[in-house]
């Protein structure tokens, strides 16, 4: 069983939540659904494994400092498939 990714909430108010996520090699977030629109800002470059609702696993290559946006409703489990620690900052936009 893989370790669980470690979240550190840096800011949480009525409009936004900012969380730094750190993943040891093999660590996962666990299955979750995003309740808010969000932006991911990778701190590290590397690959993440994404398991979707139907069990399909895809890989995403992230580059440090290159952010991306997703709308609320995304469901997945995220896994660090690198042999080194991986981290990103997640910014959620509360409604």
C-alpha positions, 0 to 999 in steps of 0.5 A: 500500500502506498503512502498518503500524500501530505497536504499543508493548508497555507491559506483558507478563507471564504474565497480561497484555499491554498494547499501545498501537496507533497508526495513521497515516491508512490504516495497517493491522494486517495480517491476524491472529487474536486468541489471547487474550480482549482489551479495547480502550480507544480513545484517539481517537474515530473510525472503523476499517475491519474486514476479516473472514475472508470479505473483508467490510469493516465500519466500527466507530465508536469513542469515546475512553475507551469500551472493549469486550471480545472473546473469543479467536478473532477474525480480521481486518485493522484499518484507520484510515479517518480522515484523522487518526492513530487510537490505542487500547490493547489489553489481552490476558488470557493463559490 
